[in-house]
């Protein structure tokens, strides 16, 4: 007599959601089917289709789009499917009916309705016993950020700063909560202090699934009648619906660091933060970076001293740029005088400055524009194997013929103009082109 396949546990009651600290779990394959990605929408005209961020729409295993992927559902899962602002877990699935079987890497678990689907690069026969293993370092980081966000938002709710959205950054990056207004510096200090006080108080964090209690924050494709609505309770401070994995006590968050703010969508504001080990690592990297900057500036590593040294350096750079601009104008004056002297004897003059660029050429054009009305001058800049600029100025018919010569000789020159001026950009000067252009101008 055939044994019926077990009924899979639905998302909301998964093993990972009941015990977020569990790292391995033995379960059974319920179903397996090859994944067929939908065709990407065709682009029309010049519009560009935005890249999808839905992992269920594209293969996530394999090195190329042609790699096959299988959708595997297990009777239960200790690997968390992406949701609630928390990324998918990473881990492995190891078949137990074959001692020689290798562990299968799983880097995408998605919720399809109430189903928990594992995207696998290898098919698994229904009925196969498997062992799941979580990449717990990744899971721990996600729990610290996610539970940290719940605590942070709970504190700000009591300060007329309700959270209207949030995003967890990739490993090593900052997260943010979006607020309806920008908090003051005093508020930010108070928020951070209160967060870390409650972390030290080691408040209990529990999960409740009360029957008949709904939430407005559930996804549209989650069955509200058959599903399980989970509420995360932080002591007596906070009670919010959430499907994610969470820590058991606030002390496990470790620390919450608030960073900078950024204005978005009118009056809204993003407050960036990190929590736990991620915050400590980022702070250590920042301190080491500050020390390196201090060494290069011959300054002490005290933040105020580094800021002062950077300000002095900025002032010096600004002053140097002013002097450079003045000197460039003086050199352009000398070059303009040289060209005007040559125009007394020649109809065509070539001017080349390898490193001074279009700003210098523009200054020279201003110097010679009155002297070149019935003649032509070709000015160019840039070095071999680098970009450059070309300006042809003078009598319209001479400018037109010389511009044609430029495009004939300089293979990557593109530009335009009419009348007394043609201007072009050189994507890359090829070997010998500058010399050939000079010869063409002088022999014309």
Order of alpha helices (4+ residues) and beta strands (2+ residues): alpha-beta-beta-beta-beta-beta-beta-beta-alpha-beta-beta-alpha-beta-beta-beta-beta-beta-alpha-alpha-beta-alpha-beta-beta-alpha-beta-beta-alpha
